[in-house]
């Protein structure tokens, strides 16, 4: 999606067998640089992936549970809130996300379940 928005790739169809054409842009192109900066850094790529996944969940998948941020455990090392999933995995939401939105959909890091987290009780 980011690469599509940046004009780096063009999808000629949708679905698992979608044809993707890579457009060659001159080195130093601002769109290419922006995409490279995001995707080459593990932290920004993870944040981007989580943002995309949350967008997809809001658009097409149901939410398994609604919880308050106060119900989650704070992890000082990760600077994130954690909540256990019934599969044994965890729902993780970063501190930045809690400051930006009133509600956020968070995916389990192991299974396909998702929860909606309300920031204010």
Secondary structure, DSSP 8 states (H G I E B T S, - for coil): -HHHHTTSEEESS-STT--EEE----TT-HHHHHHHHHHHSHHHHHHHHHHHHHHHHHHH---SEEEEGGGSEEETTTTEEEEE-TTS-EEEEEHHHHHH-SEEEEEBSSSS-EEEEES--
